[in-house]
Amino acid sequence: MEAIAEQRSLSTGTVRAHIETLYAKGYQIRLEEFLTMDEFAEIQTARDQLGGEPLLRDLFDHLREKHDYFKLRLAVHYQKRLRGDG
């Protein structure tokens, strides 16, 4: 991501936001380059423990800041896609 950001004169945050947006819109992106299945499972377990659709901040705090917001958002989008509603 850093190389892409540098080549395009963008911040890494902007590149991450583009990746999230494209994935959320249904583009095929290899999430395993950004989020391992172990990380996804851990995030999903935390979401289940919190119940419902927890806020990202609550999830971030529950996981004691172990995963950044980029990974949390990707995990949420991935779960929605698995359920067929995203």
N, C-alpha and C positions, 0 to 999 in steps of 0.2 A: 504494500500500500504506500509505503514511503516513497518508493521509486515513481509510482504513478503520480502521486501528489507533486513531487518535484518536477516531473516532466511536464505536467499540465499547470504548474504554478497555482496549485490548490493546497489547502491544508489537509492533513490526514483526516481530520474530522469531516471535512466535506466529502472526501472519497468514501469514508465509512457511511455517511448519510446516503450517498448515491447507491452504494451496495445494498443497504437496507431497503431503500425505496424500490429498487429493481426487483429484489427478492419478493417484497410484499406485493408487487404487481404481477408476480407469477413467472418472472424470468428464471431460467435454470442457472443457478449459481452454485458452485461447489462449496457448500457451507463448511465442509470439513477443513478447508483452508483457514477458516476463522474460528470455528467452534468444533471441538471434539465431541463425540457421542457421549463420553463420560461427563463432559461439562454440561451438555444438554440434559443428561439424566439428572445430574445434581440440581440444575436450575429447575427442572420439572418437578422434582421431589419437593423443593422449597416452595414452588407455586402451589402444589397440592397441600402442603402443610399450612400455608397461609389461607387457602380456600378462595374460591371464586376467581376473579381476575384482579390479582393484587397490583397496586401501583408499582412501577419500576423502583421507586425510592424504597418502598417497603421490602421489596425483593432484594435490592442491593444491601439494605441494612440486615435483613434476615441472614443473608449469606456472608455477613461481616466483611463486605467490600471485596470479596474474593474474585468476583467477575465484574468487568467493567460494563457500562451501560450498552455498549455495542453488542457484546455477547448476550446480554439479557434480552435485548430487542430481537436479535436473530433467533434466539431460542423461542421467544413468544411467536414470532412469525412462522417458524418451523412447525411448532405445535398446531397453530391455526391451519397450516397447509395440510398437516396430517389428518386433522379433523374434517377437512374439506370446507372450512369457512374462512380461508384466507389465502 
